[in-house]
Every structure is written in C-alpha cells, then in structure tokens.
Amino acid sequence: MQFGLLYECQRPFKGTEIDWNKLYKETLAQCELADQVGFDNLWFVEHHFLTGFSGSPNQDAMFGALSRITKQIRIGYGVCILPYHHPVRVAERVALLDQLTDGRIEVGTGRSNAYEQTGLGIDPRDTRSLWDESIRMLPKIWTSDEFEWQGKHWNVPKRRVLPKPYQQPHPNLYLACTSPDSFRLAAQKGIGVLSSASYAVNVLADLVQIYREELKNAEPVGEFITDFWGNNVHGFCDDDDQYAKDLAAQSMKTFFGPDKPYIQGRINAYEELIEAWGGIPDHLQADFGRWLRQSDEQHKKLAQEVGVSLDSGPGAARAAFAQLDGNTLSDRGVIIAGNPESCIKTCQMYEDIGVNQVMLIMQTETIPHDKVMGSIEKFGKEVIPAVKAATARAGVAD
C-alpha cells in the first residue's frame, strides 16, 4: 500500500476572495513535510475557472518548486488534461521535470468537463479522440530519436524532441477514471487508474476487479503495462477519533456541496454519490422514505425535462447525503479518518481489495493549514509505518 496526497489547491475563503500567496506557500510546506515523513506521492490536478474549488491551473510551476524542496517523494500530474495541450509540448514539459527530479514524475491524463473545455475553446465532442491520439503519441515521442506523426488532430514533421525523460523508457501513464467504462479503457491501453470518485470499499472492490480482468487483454500504448489503482479519498488523522471523523465528513460533504462545479445542474448527482458510498444506512431508511416522496420518478422526469436538479435542491438524496455521519462514512471506507488506529484499519480495507495507493485529500476549504500539517505528521509517523509493517509481515507469511 502506498500513500499519496492529492491537491486541488484549496484553503478557507470568503466569497471570491482567496489569499493565493498563502495558499501556494502552505501547499509547498505541506508537500515538504509529506516528503520528510514518508509519503510516496504528491498529485496535482489541472482545473480552470473553478473559484474556491481549485487553484491549480498549471502544475509545472509547482513541480519546479517541488523539485528543489523534496528529495524522495514522487510527483504526479493528477491529471494533465491532454486535449488542452499539444502532445509535443506535454512530452517536453514532462521530460524536463523528470530530469529535474531525477526520475520522480508520474503522468496522469484526462479530459476534464464541458464547463472548462468550452472556456478554453475546446469542443467537448472532440475530447475523447484528442485524448486517445495524444496518449498514443506520448510514449513514441519519448522513445524515438526522431519523431514524426500524421493523425486526425496533429501532424508533426520529423523532429528530434528534446529533452528525453530521466526514466527509461518513459514515465508511468495513468487515466483519471469515474466509471466502469473508463476503468476498462485504462486497462485496454495498459495504463494505471486514478479513480476520481469516492466509494465505499465494498462497492470499490467490484470496480477494481473489472480493471484487473480487462488488464489481462491490454494492448499497451507505451513500452510496458502500468498495473496500478490509485483512489481519491478524503482523509484526516488526529488523536481525537470522533473529531477527526466528523471533520473529514464535513470536509468531503462540503467538497461535494450543491454549489460545487461537479454537482451543479447534475440530475441524480446525490443519488449517484449515495450509491457509490454504500447506500442509505439503516438508521436513515425511515427518513429517506419520507424524503423520497418528494423525488419520485414522475417528479424526477419532469425536473429533468425542464432542466431542474432535484438532487441539488431540497430532494430526497441530498437530504440523506447531508445526514451521512462520520462514523458511517469511516466504517464503509468512504473516508480514511479518525485516530491512527482507525486510519490504519481503513487503509487495510483498501489494501485487501487491491488498491495500490490511497490518494488522500486533506487540504480543503474546510480544513485549515495547521490541521493539515498535523494530520500529515500523524499519517507519516503512525499510520504509514504500521500499514507497511503489516504488509511486510503478510508477505513473509505468504
């Protein structure tokens, strides 16, 4: 089991006013500490136009700084939105950073969403084929002395693309995934999964199995197969078990709040989240029945026809979502939170179903910098060593 930190680049804010200077300095301090206490990976998203939700439009600048202040931890694009960039430029940027970090770069890829795509002049209908062509080009650029390409979206005359990566033949490649179809696509291409959705562990187990089965028939786009599943999960560790679970639950529910970009306007958004998180718990079933009458199929159909989202309003699923408590979310593995003993237990649940890395979301608009630093230290000094020691003991026993 590996441990990563995933950064949207968030901090507490009011309105549209964000202290960008503090945000980036706090982020670098957190990353430096994570390197010192034994985390395996740092991952940074690429998002645009999402006020308060993400301050990470350009990972390269952050990676350049991280190359100077970290020594061991791997640094990953989580992800690079390939349809926004010429593949030659992506290959050059990755290779340069791979040289600066002595081979510590990981390359996650993705397509993003219509709101961001249209803001950058990209037709959402083209993004699948743009991604597909780019992901096939990148390994060839890195491994060719001279590269040339004629495709649907890009034509490159014979050129020597420099520099080459430090890692040979090339860095690992991944795809940001949110559905069984995307898990299968990653497997077919022979690349790793960066699961962008949160799940209860019992739900996630079936999805991991889908990927691993499909991977047996992979036709890799690169020189090798990357068999890897990393999963986003909100995490927070503190000596006060209940406080940590409650804060992590609040952080995650704020992250998926009705005003957030990946929730706004989505019919059934909260129903999908509740299903992914293991369904309605028994102690909420009675109330859910009452709420459900406000969101029956007739009302949902009508709402969809007129473009209204019941689920981001006072609908049944949103009401149930709001009442999911920290203990329930922790018990199901939807969050990794609590005191060190609780976090160790949940991490082992992930390891048991074949997840290679938990990509912890700690820095959010809900959790301030000092609390994040304390949690990183707790994970590094108490959780990570215990989980890795247990894994080592299990390996010896086998």
N, C-alpha and C positions, 0 to 999 in steps of 0.2 A: 504493500500500500504506500502510495506517495501522497504528499500534501502540497497543495498549491494555494495561492491567493489570487483571486480574480478581482480586477479593478475596473469598475465603471468610472471611477473618479467622482465620488460624491462626498459631500460634507453637509452639516446642518446649514440651512439657508432660509431666507425670508423673501417672498415674492419672486422677483427675478434677479435679485442681488446676491452674487456669490463672491466670496473672497478667493479669487483664483490663486493669488500668491500663496496664501496659507494652504490651500488645497494641494498644490503641487509639492510644496515643501514637506507637508505632513505625509504625503504619499511616498516620497523618497525616503523619509525617515522610517516609515513602516517597512518598506522593502529592504532597507539596510538591516533592520532588526531581524526580519524574516531570514535573511541570508545567514546572519550570525547564529540563530538558534536552530537551524537545521531544516527549514522548509526546502522542498525540492524545486518548486516552480513559482514564477510570477507570470500572470496572464493579464494583458490589457486589451480592452475592447476597442473597436473603431465605431464611433457614433457621431452623428452630426445633427444639430438643431434641437437637441433634447434638453432644454433648460432644466437644471436641477437634477436630471436623471443621469446624465453622463457628461463629463468634462474631458473626454479622451478622444479627440478627433485625429490625433497624429501620434502613433506610438513611437515613431522613430526618434523624436526628440527626447522622450522619456528613456528610451532604451540606450541612447548615447550616454545620458547621465548615469543610468544604472550600470553601464559597462565599467564606469570608473569607481563606483562605491560598493559594488558587490564582487564576490570572489568565486563562489561555488554555485549559487542558485541559478537554475535555468530560466530563460526569459522568453516568453511566448507571445506571439500575436494571437489574441483571443477574441476577435479574429481580424485578419486583413480582408476587407471587402473587395474581392478581385474585380468585379465589374466596374469599379471606380478608377482602376489603375491600369496602365499599360503593363503587360506581363514582363517586359524587359526592365522596366523601372522597378517593379516588385523584386525581380531577381537580383538586380544591382543593390538595392537597399538591404535586402536580407543578407546577401553575401558580405557587404561591408560591415554590418553589425555582427555577423558571425565571426569575422576576423577580429573585431574589437573585443569580443567577449571570449575569445579562444574556444569557439565552438559551442556556445551555450544557447543558441537561438532555436526556438520551435516555431513552426509556421502553421497556425490555424487559419482557415479560409472560410468565407461565407458570402452571402448575397444581400443581407440586410432586409429592409422593408420598404414598401412603396412610398411612405412619407419621406424618408431620407433619399431614396433613389430619385424621385421626381425633383427634389430640391437641388440635386446635383445634375439634373438634365439627363438622367438615365431612364429609359423606358423599362418599367418593371417586367414587361413581357420578354425582354431580351436577356434578363439576368441569368437565367438558367444556362443558356448557351454560352454567354460570356464567361461564366464561371467554369463551365466544362472545358472550353477551349484554353482558358488560362491555366487551369490545373494540369492540363496535358503538356503545356509549353514549359512550365517552370523547371521540372527535372531535366528536360532536354537542354534548356539554356545553361543550367549549372554544370552539366556533364559534357557539353560539346566544346571543342576547341573553337570551332566556328559554327555559328547557329544561323539557320535560315528557316522561314516559315511562310506558308501560304494557307490562310484559313478564311473562315467566314467573317471574322471581325478584325483580324490583324494580319498584316503582311510585313515580313521582316526580311530584307535582303541579307545576303551572307555577311555576318558581322562577328567580331570577336567581343563577346560581352564580358566586361570586367567589373570588379574582381570576381574570383571564384570563392565559394564558401570555404571556411576552415574545415567544416565537417565533410568527410568524403564517404560516399559520392555526393551526398547532399543532406540538408536537414530533414527531419521528420515533417510530414504533412498531415493535416487534420481538416475535418469539416465540422462546422457548427451545425448541430442537429436538433430538431424539435419534434420529429415524428418518425414512425416506423419506416416510412419511405426514405427519409434522409439517412436513417441508420443503415438501411440496405444500400443506398447509394455510396456511402462512405466505404462500406465493406467491398462493394464491387470494384471500387477504384483502388482498394488496398491501402486506404489511409485511415487514420485514427478518428475516433468520435470525440468531440467536445460537446456534451449534451447541455444545451442551453436552458433546459426546463428542469424544474424541481419535481421529484417524485417521492412517494412512499417506497421504501425498499422492496416490498413485495410486488409492487407494480413494476418497478425498475428491473427486477430480476428477469422478467419475460423479455424486456426490450434488449437487455444485454445479450440474451440468448439468441435473439433474432440476428443481431450483428455478428456474433461469433459463428453462427451457422452459415450465414451468407459469405463470410470471410473465407470459407473453405474453397469457394469458387472465384476468388478475386482475380482480376486482371489488372495488376498494379500499374498506376500511371508513372511511378518512379522506379528506382532501381531495386526496391525492396518493399515488403509489406510492413506497415506500421500497425500492429495489433495492440490497440490502446483504447480504453474507455475512460475519459475524464468527465466528472459530473459536477455541474454547478450546485452548490448547496450553501445556504446561509448558515454561518457558524459564529459562535461566541462562547468563550470559556471564562469562568470566574469561580472563585471558591464558594460563592453563594449559588447553589444549584438552581433554586427557583427563580432568582433574579435573572440569571443568565438565560434560562429558557424563555422567560417572559419577554426579555429584551430582544432576543433573537426572533421570537414570533412576531413581536411588534415591528421589528425591522423588516422582516420578509413581507408582512401584510401591507406595510407602507410602500415597499418596493413594487408590489402588485396592486396598488391602490387604484381607484376608479379614474383618477386624473392622470395616470401614467401612460406613456405612449403606446405600450404594448397591450393596454387594456381598453383605452378609449374607443368607443364605437364598435367593439367586437361583440357580436351576439354570442351568447353562451360562454363568454370568457371565464366566468367564475364557476360555471358547471364543469368546464374542462379542467380547471385547476383543482376543484374538489375531487374529481375523479382521479386525477394524477396523484393526489395526496392521500388516496386510500378510501374515499367516500365519506359519507356523513357518519360520524361516530354515534354509537348507540344513545348516548346521553343527549344528543341533539335531534334524534329522529322525530320526537313528538312535535317540537317546534318547527322542524323542517316541513312536516306535513301541513302545518298551518300556513307557512310561507309559500309552499308550493302552489296553493290555490290562487296565489297572485300571479303565477307564472306558468299556467297550464299551456298545453300545446296550442290551443286556439289563440291565446294572448301572445305567445311567442311568435306564431306565424304572422299575426297582424303587425307585431312590433318589427319583425324583420322586413315586411313589405314596405313599411313607412320609414325604415332606417333608424328605428329607436332601439337602443340596447337595454332591455330589462335588467340584464345582469350587471351593468354599470350604473344602474339606478337602484330603487328600493325593491329589488327582486329577491326571489327565494334563495338563489345560490349565493348572492352577495351577502345576505343576512347570515347564512350558515358560515360562509367564509370568515366573516367578522368575528364569529364566536369560537372558531377553532383555537384552542388554547395551546400554550407552550408545551405542556406535558404530553398532550395527544400528538402534536407535531414531532416532538422528540422521540416518543415511543415508536412512531412509524418511520423514523429516519428521514423525515422531510427536512428537519433542521438537525445540525450537529451542535448541541448546546447543553450547557449545564456546568457542573463542576468537572474536574478532569476525569473522574470515574465514569460519569455519564457520557462524556465525549468519546472516551476510549471504547465504551460499549457500542455506541452508534457507528463509529469508524469500522469496528469489526464486522458489523452488519453489512456495510458496503463491501468490505473485502471478501466476505463469504459469497457474494453473488458475482464476483469477478470484475468489480470496478477497480481500475488501476490507480486512479487518483481522485481524491475529493478536492474540488477547486472551490475553496471557501470564500464566500462573500462576507467580509467583516466590515469594511469601510462603506458606510451608507449614510444617508442624510439623518438617520435615526441614532447612530452610534458615533459619539464624538471621538476625536483623535486619541485622547488619553485612554479611553476604554479599549479602543482597538489595539493600542500598544500593549496594554495589559493582557489582552486575550492572545495576541501573537506570542507573547512570552510564555504564557501558560501552556499553549499548544506545544511550543518548542521545547520547553523544559520537562513537561509532564506527560502530555498526550502522545506526541510523536515517538519518543523513545519507548514508551510502553507498547504501542501498537507494533512498532518494528521489532521489538524484542519478542513479542508473541508470535509474529510471523516467522521469525528465525527459529523459534522453538518448534513451531508446527512443521517447518521444513526439515528439521533434524528428525522429528518423529516419523515423518513420511519416509 
